[in-house]
């Protein structure tokens, strides 16, 4: 079988595994108080251009989103997100489970348009009954989005200006951040994200690590008792070294970017091959997620030899499916999938 289902089916890149093996018998302080976690944080601060950033390592993406959102928001507040946003669709109501409403707005290609955000805020502020409503306290975006699209620097800047003008926290989900940063043509850097957002996370689970995400608070704005709240949400590893060692290695010698660049190169090859064969694309994703519209008869036969993701029904006879490349994708598998298609 050819596996193009997601970017976290494999374990970890060999360099990360070697680091885990080489440090396995060292006795270190638990809960992220080890030398490797400290070293990883310093390297991330350097990448972000934020020497004073507060960084925390959490176990996974859903735990990270629910912990950050819950820690930042007051009880009457909710988080604004595109209807297609990960917290809106694929986190099983984890945000609502903490007591905070996800306020969904219409997106465009997976992104939250600044115009939609501005319109919503104006309507809320002009509503005389707003004291009976859920107050907006945060704006959630992801980069890349769930449709593999990317914000431009202008779009990110405009969202940041709106949020700061209204006192809203801008939170960026970077589960696939490495792939977004390594996509040709993007004008957004890690330093831009650190400068324009209030908090974001660097994904490890989908970018070469066994598990783990790095949450970055960029403006001396870490919520009170955040470390304890991480533990309350079940997002803290006693063996915090497991995440610290991985991020220490990922951010040594540009490895995080190198493996991300490989995934993008494989995606570009697959995308070009599919285009050449005349397949219809559902979205204009430039990253490692590729969405195509497939005839249902072809879908059944393809499932016998390849693993991919169902995305949504397009019409009565066609389905949108997703192929995903990652740090572990082999070029020969891309060639084999194209031959199969």
C-alpha positions in Angstrom: 0.0 0.0 0.0 1.1 3.6 -0.7 0.5 5.8 2.3 -0.4 9.5 1.6 -3.0 9.7 4.4 -1.4 12.3 6.6 1.9 13.7 7.9 2.0 11.8 11.2 1.7 8.1 10.2 5.4 7.5 10.6 7.4 7.7 13.8 10.2 10.2 13.8 13.0 11.3 11.6 16.2 9.3 12.1 18.2 12.3 13.6 15.5 12.7 16.3 15.5 9.0 17.1 19.3 9.0 17.3 19.2 11.9 19.8 16.6 10.1 21.9 18.7 6.9 21.9 22.0 8.7 22.7 20.4 10.5 25.7 18.3 7.6 26.9 20.3 6.7 30.0 21.0 10.2 31.2 19.2 11.1 34.4 17.6 14.6 34.1 15.1 16.7 35.8 11.5 15.8 34.9 8.6 18.0 33.6 10.8 19.9 31.1 13.4 21.1 33.6 16.2 19.3 31.8 19.1 20.7 29.9 17.8 19.6 26.5 14.5 21.4 27.0 16.4 24.6 28.1 18.7 24.3 25.1 15.7 23.8 22.7 14.0 26.9 24.1 17.1 29.0 23.5 17.3 27.8 19.9 13.6 28.6 19.3 14.0 32.0 20.8 16.8 32.7 18.4 14.7 31.5 15.4 11.8 33.7 16.5 14.0 36.7 17.2 12.4 36.9 20.6 15.1 36.6 23.3 12.4 37.0 26.1 9.8 34.6 24.7 8.2 32.1 27.1 8.2 28.6 25.6 6.4 25.5 26.8 6.4 21.9 25.4 3.0 20.2 25.2 2.2 16.7 24.1 0.0 17.2 21.0 -2.0 19.6 18.9 -5.5 19.3 20.4 -4.1 19.5 23.9 -2.2 22.6 22.9 -5.2 24.3 21.4 -7.5 23.6 24.3 -4.9 24.5 26.9 -3.8 27.8 25.3 -7.3 28.9 24.5 -8.7 28.1 27.9 -5.7 29.7 29.7 -6.0 33.0 27.7 -9.8 33.5 27.7 -12.0 34.7 30.6 -15.1 32.7 31.3 -17.5 34.8 29.2 -15.2 34.8 26.2 -15.1 32.7 23.1 -12.6 32.2 20.2 -13.2 33.4 16.7 -12.2 30.9 13.9 -13.0 30.1 10.3 -15.8 27.5 9.9 -13.2 25.2 8.4 -10.7 25.8 11.2 -9.3 22.8 13.0 -10.9 23.7 16.4 -14.2 24.2 14.6 -14.3 20.8 12.8 -11.7 18.2 13.8 -11.2 18.5 17.6 -14.3 16.8 18.8 -15.6 19.9 20.6 -12.5 20.0 22.8 -12.7 23.8 23.0 -16.3 23.9 24.0 -15.6 21.2 26.5 -13.5 23.7 28.4 -16.5 26.1 28.5 -15.5 28.4 25.6 -17.6 28.8 22.5 -15.9 28.6 19.0 -17.4 31.6 17.2 -17.4 30.5 13.5 -17.0 33.0 10.6 -17.0 32.2 6.9 -13.5 31.6 5.6 -12.0 31.8 2.1 -9.8 28.9 1.1 -9.5 27.9 4.7 -8.3 31.4 5.8 -10.1 33.9 8.0 -10.5 37.2 6.0 -9.7 40.4 7.8 -12.9 41.9 6.3 -15.0 39.2 7.9 -13.4 39.7 11.3 -13.8 43.5 11.1 -17.5 43.1 10.1 -18.1 40.7 13.0 -16.5 42.9 15.6 -18.4 46.0 14.3 -21.7 44.0 14.6 -20.9 42.7 18.0 -19.8 46.1 19.4 -23.0 47.7 17.9 -25.3 45.1 19.5 -27.1 46.6 22.5 -27.7 43.1 23.8 -24.1 42.1 23.7 -24.0 41.7 27.5 -26.1 38.6 27.0 -23.7 37.2 24.4 -20.4 35.3 24.3 -17.7 38.0 24.1 -14.9 37.6 21.5 -11.6 37.3 23.3 -9.3 35.6 20.8 -8.8 35.0 17.1 -7.6 31.5 16.0 -5.9 31.0 12.7 -3.7 28.1 11.4 -0.7 28.4 9.0 -0.9 26.4 6.9 -4.7 26.1 7.1 -6.7 22.9 7.0 -6.9 23.4 3.3 -3.1 23.7 2.9 -3.3 27.4 2.1 -1.0 30.1 3.5 -1.6 33.6 4.9 0.5 36.3 3.1 2.4 38.8 5.2 -0.1 41.5 4.4 -3.0 39.3 5.5 -1.3 38.4 8.7 -0.4 42.0 9.4 -3.9 43.2 8.9 -5.3 40.5 11.2 -2.7 41.5 13.8 -3.7 45.2 13.6 -7.4 44.4 14.0 -6.7 42.2 17.0 -4.4 44.7 18.7 -6.8 47.5 18.0 -9.7 45.6 19.7 -7.7 43.9 22.4 -8.1 40.4 21.0 -5.4 37.7 21.4 -4.1 36.5 18.0 -3.3 32.8 18.2 -1.7 30.9 15.4 -1.9 27.1 15.2 1.4 25.9 13.6 0.9 22.2 13.5 2.4 22.1 10.0 4.4 25.3 10.4 7.6 23.9 8.9 5.9 23.0 5.7 4.4 26.5 5.4 7.7 28.2 6.0 9.4 26.1 3.4 6.8 26.6 0.6 8.3 28.5 -2.3 6.8 32.0 -2.7 5.7 32.5 0.9 6.7 35.9 2.3 6.0 34.9 6.0 8.9 33.9 8.2 9.1 32.6 11.8 10.2 36.0 12.9 7.1 37.6 11.3 4.8 35.2 13.1 6.5 35.9 16.4 6.2 39.6 15.8 2.6 39.7 14.6 0.9 37.1 16.9 0.5 37.0 20.6 1.0 33.3 20.9 1.6 30.5 18.4 2.9 27.0 18.4 5.6 25.2 16.4 4.3 21.7 15.4 6.6 18.7 16.0 4.1 15.9 15.8 3.5 16.4 12.0 7.1 17.6 11.3 9.5 14.9 12.2 9.0 14.4 15.9 7.4 11.4 17.7 5.2 13.8 19.5 5.2 17.3 20.9 4.5 21.0 20.2 6.3 24.1 21.3 4.1 26.9 22.5 5.6 30.4 22.2 4.3 33.4 24.0 6.0 36.3 22.3 5.2 39.5 24.2 5.6 38.9 28.0 2.0 37.8 27.9 2.0 34.3 29.4 -1.2 33.6 31.3 -0.9 33.3 35.0 -0.3 29.7 36.2 0.1 28.5 32.7 2.5 25.6 33.5 0.0 24.4 36.1 -2.9 24.7 33.6 -0.9 22.6 31.1 -0.8 19.9 33.7 -4.5 20.3 34.5 -5.3 19.7 30.9 -3.3 16.5 30.7 -0.8 18.1 28.3 2.3 17.9 30.4 4.8 15.0 30.1 6.5 13.9 33.3 9.3 12.8 31.0 9.5 16.2 29.5 12.9 15.4 28.1 11.2 13.4 25.4 10.0 16.6 23.8 12.9 18.7 24.8 15.5 16.3 23.1 13.4 16.2 20.0 13.1 20.0 19.6 16.7 20.5 20.5 17.6 18.3 17.6 15.0 19.6 15.2 16.4 23.1 15.7 20.0 22.2 15.3 21.6 22.7 11.9 18.4 23.6 10.2 16.9 20.1 10.4 13.3 21.3 11.0 13.5 23.3 7.7 15.4 20.6 5.8 12.9 17.9 6.4 10.0 20.3 5.7 11.6 21.3 2.4 11.7 17.7 1.4 8.0 17.3 2.0 7.2 20.3 -0.1 9.4 19.1 -2.9 7.5 15.7 -2.9 4.2 17.6 -2.9 5.2 19.8 -5.8 6.2 16.7 -7.8 2.9 15.0 -7.0 0.9 18.1 -7.7 2.6 18.6 -11.1 2.0 15.0 -12.1 -1.7 15.1 -11.2 -2.1 18.4 -13.1 -0.4 16.8 -16.1 -2.8 13.9 -15.9 -5.8 16.2 -16.0 -7.1 15.8 -12.4 -9.3 18.6 -10.9 -8.0 20.3 -7.8 -10.4 21.3 -5.0 -8.2 24.0 -3.5 -5.2 26.0 -4.5 -3.0 24.6 -1.7 0.7 25.2 -2.3 1.9 23.2 0.7 2.1 19.5 1.5 -1.7 18.9 1.4 -3.2 18.2 -2.1 -7.0 18.1 -2.6 -8.4 16.6 -5.8 -11.9 15.8 -7.0 -12.2 12.1 -7.9 -14.9 10.1 -9.6 -16.4 7.7 -7.1 -15.7 4.7 -9.3 -12.0 5.6 -9.4 -12.1 6.1 -5.7 -13.0 2.5 -4.9 -10.3 1.1 -7.1 -7.7 3.5 -5.7 -8.4 2.5 -2.2 -7.2 -1.0 -3.0 -3.7 0.2 -3.4 -3.3 3.6 -1.7 -4.2 5.1 1.7 -5.5 8.7 1.6 -8.0 10.9 3.4 -11.7 11.3 2.5 -12.4 15.1 2.8 -15.9 15.7 1.7 -18.5 14.8 -1.0 -18.3 17.1 -4.0 -21.5 15.9 -5.7 -23.5 12.7 -6.1 -20.8 11.0 -8.1 -17.5 12.7 -7.0 -15.6 13.0 -3.8 -12.9 15.3 -2.6 -9.8 13.4 -1.3 -6.6 14.5 0.2 -3.0 13.4 -0.4 -0.4 14.4 2.1 3.3 14.3 1.8 5.7 14.6 4.8 9.3 14.5 6.0 9.2 10.7 5.5 7.7 10.6 2.0 9.9 8.8 -0.6 10.1 10.0 -4.1 9.7 6.5 -5.4 6.3 6.4 -3.6 5.3 9.6 -5.4 6.2 8.0 -8.7 4.3 4.9 -7.8 1.2 6.9 -6.9 1.3 8.9 -10.1 1.6 5.7 -12.1 -1.4 4.3 -10.2 -3.4 7.4 -11.0 
